[in-house]
Amino acid sequence: MTKHFKRLLMDESGATAIEYGLIAALIATALIAGAGTLGNALNTQFNGIAGQLNVS
């Protein structure tokens, strides 16, 4: 029984999976933030163009 418990304590495959999960979450958060910023910039740009077209 102690042999199985010792092997469980020494197993690091679960830690690696958790690390990959945290990295994926960080990348997803960065992508979402970047997409939001880009969306706001594009919205401002298109509103400016639309305003110029309406004036003419």
Contact map, one row per residue, 1 for C-alpha under 8 A:
11111000000000000000000000000000000000000000000000000000
11111100000000000000000000000000000000000000000000000000
11111110000000000000000000000000000000000000000000000000
11111111000000000000000000000000000000000000000000000000
11111111100000000000000000000000000000000000000000000000
01111111110000000000000000000000000000000000000000000000
00111111111000000000000000000000000000000000000000000000
00011111111000000000000000000000000000000000000000000000
00001111111100000000000000000000000000000000000000000000
00000111111100000000000000000000000000000000000000000000
00000011111111000000000000000000000000000000000000000000
00000000111111110000000000000000000000000000000000000000
00000000001111111000000000000000000000000000000000000000
00000000001111111100000000000000000000000000000000000000
00000000000111111110000000000000000000000000000000000000
00000000000111111111000000000000000000000000000000000000
00000000000011111111100000000000000000000000000000000000
00000000000001111111110000000000000000000000000000000000
00000000000000111111111000000000000000000000000000000000
00000000000000011111111100000000000000000000000000000000
00000000000000001111111110000000000000000000000000000000
00000000000000000111111111000000000000000000000000000000
00000000000000000011111111100000000000000000000000000000
00000000000000000001111111110000000000000000000000000000
00000000000000000000111111111000000000000000000000000000
00000000000000000000011111111100000000000000000000000000
00000000000000000000001111111110000000000000000000000000
00000000000000000000000111111111000000000000000000000000
00000000000000000000000011111111100000000000000000000000
00000000000000000000000001111111110000000000000000000000
00000000000000000000000000111111111000000000000000000000
00000000000000000000000000011111111100000000000000000000
00000000000000000000000000001111111110000000000000000000
00000000000000000000000000000111111111000000000000000000
00000000000000000000000000000011111111100000000000000000
00000000000000000000000000000001111111110000000000000000
00000000000000000000000000000000111111111000000000000000
00000000000000000000000000000000011111111100000000000000
00000000000000000000000000000000001111111110000000000000
00000000000000000000000000000000000111111111000000000000
00000000000000000000000000000000000011111111100000000000
00000000000000000000000000000000000001111111110000000000
00000000000000000000000000000000000000111111111000000000
00000000000000000000000000000000000000011111111100000000
00000000000000000000000000000000000000001111111110000000
00000000000000000000000000000000000000000111111111000000
00000000000000000000000000000000000000000011111111100000
00000000000000000000000000000000000000000001111111110000
00000000000000000000000000000000000000000000111111111000
00000000000000000000000000000000000000000000011111111100
00000000000000000000000000000000000000000000001111111110
00000000000000000000000000000000000000000000000111111111
00000000000000000000000000000000000000000000000011111111
00000000000000000000000000000000000000000000000001111111
00000000000000000000000000000000000000000000000000111111
00000000000000000000000000000000000000000000000000011111
